[in-house]
Amino acid sequence: MIDIQNQKDNRKIDIQKVGVKGIKYPIVVLDRANGTQHVNATFNIYVNLPHHFKGTHMSRFVEVLNEFRGRINIKTFDKILQKIQGKLHAESAHMEIEFAYFIEKAAPVSGSKSLMEYRCSFSGRHSGNNTDFLVGVVVPVTTVCPCSKEISRIGAHNQRSMVTVKVRFRKFFWIEDLIRLVEDSSSGEVYTLLKRVDEKFVTEKAHENPMFVEDVVRNVAQQLNRDDNFSWYSVEAENYESIHNHSAYAYVEKGSEGGFHIDYGRT
């Protein structure tokens, strides 16, 4: 049959990423408490496309996933990228995997246990003989506004915040440790199940530890800087403001050469 994708294209425009997005596929990830955890993941997989090709072969991305069925994990991530790169005759291959990871958490006073969801990701790019690989987590936390607490006669406005951290690392680490680092860098943790004694505790603890969105990203960055396992990271925090119709946002990044960039916005 005629291969339309391999026909010539005369527009002379390279495409940096082309492929499949939003593929649902089961994978197994390491779980410190239980050994492994079976999760349903969402895959985005791309390759570059030189200007002289009309299109890529979309079915081949799924074929590679099926070849690695039951063996998709951090150790095989690079092998999958290399397989995709070779199968599609590409210069570079990219893959993003996002999944919900569950950790059992005990309420701080009652000890009531429940499962807490965290959004996690693996992402990477293989080009030539080099592979870049990142692990990411999205951690919900609580923040209390220091300004509101200072100027108010009673109380202060507080909100749920989402902190997204991505890291490049030198050796294995547990996702649980990265999540704990983020939670410890905020005004307070978020729980799935709280009894009244727990609500009292977490409310008072958060109000005793007010933070701006800038404080959160700097606290996380400070902790990451103390661990030389992380050669690069990005930290972003978004506060879903309870008294504003917009969010407060901050971002900090460390480069492989130790440089920093910070960006933030707040009323």
URJO-V776157 format. One record per backbone hydrogen bond with DSSP energy under -0.5 kcal/mol. NH is the residue of the N-H (numbers start at 1). CO is the residue of the C=O. If there is no record, write none. Layout:
NH & CO
NH & CO
This chain:
4 & 2
6 & 3
7 & 4
9 & 52
15 & 49
16 & 14
18 & 47
20 & 45
22 & 43
23 & 43
25 & 41
27 & 39
28 & 72
29 & 37
31 & 35
35 & 31
36 & 34
37 & 29
39 & 27
39 & 37
41 & 25
41 & 39
42 & 98
43 & 23
44 & 96
45 & 20
46 & 94
47 & 18
48 & 92
49 & 15
53 & 50
54 & 5
54 & 7
55 & 5
58 & 56
60 & 57
61 & 57
61 & 58
62 & 58
63 & 59
64 & 60
65 & 61
66 & 62
67 & 63
68 & 64
68 & 65
69 & 66
71 & 68
73 & 71
77 & 73
77 & 74
78 & 74
80 & 76
81 & 77
82 & 78
83 & 79
84 & 80
85 & 81
86 & 82
87 & 83
88 & 84
89 & 86
90 & 85
93 & 126
94 & 46
95 & 124
96 & 44
97 & 122
98 & 42
99 & 120
100 & 40
101 & 118
103 & 116
105 & 114
107 & 112
111 & 107
114 & 105
116 & 103
118 & 101
119 & 138
120 & 99
120 & 118
121 & 136
122 & 97
123 & 134
124 & 95
125 & 132
126 & 93
127 & 130
128 & 91
130 & 127
132 & 125
134 & 123
135 & 167
136 & 121
137 & 165
138 & 119
139 & 137
139 & 163
140 & 138
141 & 161
142 & 188
143 & 159
145 & 157
149 & 145
150 & 146
151 & 147
152 & 148
159 & 143
161 & 141
162 & 238
163 & 139
163 & 161
164 & 162
164 & 236
165 & 137
165 & 163
166 & 234
167 & 135
168 & 232
170 & 229
177 & 174
178 & 174
179 & 175
180 & 176
181 & 177
182 & 178
183 & 179
184 & 180
185 & 181
185 & 182
186 & 183
187 & 142
188 & 142
190 & 140
198 & 195
199 & 195
200 & 196
201 & 197
202 & 198
203 & 199
204 & 200
205 & 201
206 & 202
207 & 203
208 & 204
209 & 206
211 & 144
216 & 212
217 & 213
218 & 214
219 & 215
220 & 216
221 & 217
222 & 218
223 & 219
224 & 220
225 & 221
226 & 222
226 & 223
227 & 224
228 & 226
230 & 227
231 & 168
231 & 229
232 & 168
233 & 254
234 & 166
235 & 252
236 & 164
237 & 250
238 & 162
239 & 248
240 & 160
240 & 238
241 & 239
241 & 246
248 & 239
249 & 265
250 & 237
251 & 263
252 & 235
253 & 261
254 & 233
255 & 259
258 & 255
261 & 253
263 & 251
265 & 249
